[in-house]
Amino acid sequence: MTGGPHPMTPAPYRVRSRRPDRADTVTLTLEPVRGDCPPFRPGQFTMLYAPGVGEIAVSISGRARSGGYTQTIRAVGAVSAALCGKRPGDVVGLRGPYGQGWGLRAAAGLDVVVAAGGLGLAPLRPVVRALLRDRPGYGRVSVIAGSRAPGLLLFRRDLACWARQGADVRVIVDHPDHTWRGPVGLVTGLIDRVVFEPRRTYAFVCGPEAMMRKTAAELVRRGVAPGRVELSLERNMKCAVARCGHCQFGPLFVCEDGPVLPYDRVAPMLAVAEL
Amino acid sequence: MDAIVIDTLEPLVAELRAGGYAVVGPVVRERVIRFEEITSADRLARGWTDVQEPGRYRLAEGDGEMVFSFAASPDSAKAYTQPPRQTLFRMRGEQIEEAEEDAPRVALLGLRACDLAAIAVQDRVFLGGRHPDPAYLRRRQALLLIAVNCAVPGGTCFCVSMHTGPRATTGFDLALTELAAPHRFVVETGSARGEPIAAALPHRPASAEDLAASAEVSRDAAEHMGRHVETEGIQERLSAHDSPRWAQVGARCLTCANCTMVCPTCFCSTVEDATSFTDGTAERIERWDSCFTLDFSEVNGTPVRGSNPGRYRQWLTHKFSTWIDQFGMSGCVGCGRCITWCPVGIDVTEELANLP
């Protein structure tokens, strides 16, 4: 029936490069010690294992020119801090990619709003790049990104690059410093500033859960179909293969049924505390 | 092979051991029926029975002749299908090696119909999805399952409600029904692996009277269920996330995780990491976990389910409702262990009956 590798066994990946993004966030480029990187769909994640410390789910923020994955990690706990501390040449464990990605195909021909809060920009980065690689395949492409403070904004160079490639890119912060000249507030404050035809719009949303709920509700209020708003949910994940039970969200295993899920499916559950 | 009758269990234990199986069966240990390895049928809990009520388990003297006159033990087959701890892999430098732990040949003697149903549930979880577990399959294939049809259901049993018992109808290699006056066992064969074992035992063919008596044991057991659950509309009832009942049961629940530890289907696990002092080898271990622990649902330092009612609701709702969405079958087999071993006597059948 099954003689393959155990679903919990990672493959060794070598850190090829390490780029600090912010004080607490780095992007690692990871390449398999042996063989090729499996293909991934924008929105998928891997399980990254820091030897002897532990394993966490990390979204894939892109594919490097060398073929490896780029993964953007914020140091919030022991495992993420250990991974952030890895240097070129170090070896980590990697399983995946796992999970449902963004519904790029369903968005074909429509206006697309990409809304990010904080580190939520990481799993959205590959979907924006895919949209802009096939610019004629979609209508207007808007990227709205929120950050707590100007210094915490991720992927500044990418944002500028996407604007040059034809996306309407807007950024907002809710704790401005003296250098900030842009808008102040939450991501939802940018929805009015970008142009889209609600009945012909698809949206990809990732950020803290409260931000996603507010953004999705506002897009729906503006007339976007709830089934065309996708969120990337975050839950505790230990296995990523629907066997450890930790990521359950009602009937869903967020690791396999998600992390990307349509708003119409999850809205009733998001409204229940502690589900 | 047609059903046979054997007079004693000693030849069966000997035959299993000769076939390379460690025989694990019910024995009395610390005033509880536990499952452990036996080398002789004499070690079995002959002459004992149990009294099980919410939050209460007492051993009692039964009919001196009868070997299996008790209900569910806190032990189930889970410790053998999904070990409480297992090493997953070791990593040293850039080498990662799967642990491939041994899958010992074990004959589990004395499983009940509910236990067999629980194994079928675990098979679905570990083998039925997109990522089947080869280690589970190895362990599972190394297990020989010998069922005993229940004669004396416990006060917390409700397998009839869950359509899993009391008679073992599938999923066993051999199934015994213990009969009195004269004392004997009817043996049914349920698999090709069970056939030669049954054939090797001193036996006679089962007569029509033996078979009728065996069927009567199960009929009688079905009429003496300790508890009942109405499964009709259960998913709708469990969708009442805002029922005041959750706060009431949450106030009693100690979130001790006993229910999940004795549950034969609860499959949740977590992982631990260890590093060798001598050569730096990192080892990853999977162990049983429980949705009743605070860190189970923790994301970025905050648990999704921080309150007792939230965690109790997750367990009950998963077991009886969302499990059906996920696996096409209920997560509950009606064994009653969670009721007996709850230190404050929370009774799932009562909680389910009191939901709107």
Interface residues (C-beta under 8 A of the other chain):
Chain A: M1 T2 G3 G4 P5 H6 P7 M8 T9 P10 A11 P12 R14 V33 Y49 P51 G52 V53 G54 E55 V76 G77 V91 G93 E234 R235 N236 K238 C239 V241 A242 R243 C244 G245 H246 Q248 G250 P251 F253 E256 V272 A273 E274 L275
Chain B: L88 F89 M91 G93 E94 Q95 I96 E98 V125 F126 L127 G129 R130 H131 P132 D133 P134 A135 L137 H241 D242 F267 C268 S269 T270 V271 D273 A274 T275 G280 A282 R284 E286 D289 C291 F296 S297 E298 V299 N300 G301 V304 R305 G306 S307 P309 G310 R311 R313 Q314 H318 T322 D325 Q326
